[in-house]
């Protein structure tokens, strides 16, 4: 963060100094919402949540080195008192970003793949200048400004992930840090019930390209019709990526190795270079292409882009983490989140990685799918039962549609051919899933763990790996 005295922070946030706060005391960062992350020079933002009230930790934050607390009510500590701490956080990040004209903001959005693409792109931009990017999925009204506030005078690239749970959300985030380059990955079924349809999702995602200036660049997926249609919603120049021959940056000759990792030729207007990804699943190709297209617009040579993509390892946890146990059991931990599209991608990765080995899957009912929830979850069940599994375990509540779809395929009803015998079971919780799996797993088996974040299925993967991945 750029150094700011408390008087300036109070001015930006329309706040009032309290608790004997020194107006000349300088906050040098980081700005944090978790008192355990406080460092000397920090600003602690006290947010009242549903279970924890940050104001209760104000005194401890100061004791640990925070300069002051940004609070919405008086606390027993030096503070800047504001009407709304989250709104004040937004105002502070907006002001700081405006004072960093040398930093180019790159925004990434889409229904799936945002975090992986952000991670790849941040690796690429780091080759040409100091880069700030969120850890994991800091992509909402709190995580986004916290990431922006990590930038300082040396920052040249801010690679930001923008999430939407309704109309206007991406526009709001884009006002905090106005993007120069906007990357739109896809329009899928994530949060379908919140938006009401894919067209509404497309409208919300397209707010990113609408925020671009005329001298900016919209990096759009040529293979997704709803993304391609966003070209008419921006004054910025368009760069297309994808597998279509019309794409400016495209992948040619995609193949998968025995571990499900893709290789391809990266083709650009200035040349081509081979890429051998270390990321798992063919869907990683689209994420790599999106990052490559943005990096190409920034002037990176195609050979450099290909080199960085080929060396990139997964950075954000619980996203296609593949770990081999000593007994040869392979665990695929893709439990960070799930929607129908990412479920298809995960089972595709399982198929490529498992080959002729026995396959198991632990999944949970998908959420936020609205009126189509039952039908889409039934489709997930059909997908799973058709994946050649030895065993399918569905964890937690609302499992009936998945189970019905799986059993329909396993029984050969509904027009599908009968699948190989699959053990299909509903288990109450993570502990039950672990117990059931432990009785069946043998050396060499492969287990896919995939579900919505709220299901906590990462604990299944961690238990299978003896408490954590190695």
Buried (B, 14 or more C-beta within 10 A) or exposed (E): BBEBBBBBBBBBBEBEBBBEBEEEBBBBBBBBBEBEEBEEBBBBBBBBEEEEEBBEBBBBBBEBEBBBBBBBBEBEBBBBBBEEBBBBBBBBBBBBBEEBEEBBBBBBBBBBBBBBBBBBBBBBBBBBBBBBBBBBBBBBBBBBBBBBBBBBEEBBBBBBBBBBEEEEBBBBBBEBBBBBBBBBBBBBBBBBBBBEBBEBBBBBBBBBBBBBEEEBBBBBBBBBEBBBBBBEBBEBBBBBBBBEEEBBBBBEEBEBEEBBBBBBBBBBEEEBBEBBBBBBBBBBBBBBBBBBBBBBBBEBBBEBBBBBBBEBEBBBBBBBBBBBBEEEBBBBBBBBBBBBBBBBBBBBBBBBBBEEBBBBBBBBBBBBBBEBBBEBBBBBBBBBBBBBBBBBBBBBEBBBBBBBBBBBBBEEEEEBEEBEEBEBBBBEBBEBBBEBBEEBBEEBBBBBBBBBBEBBBBBBBBBBBEEEBE
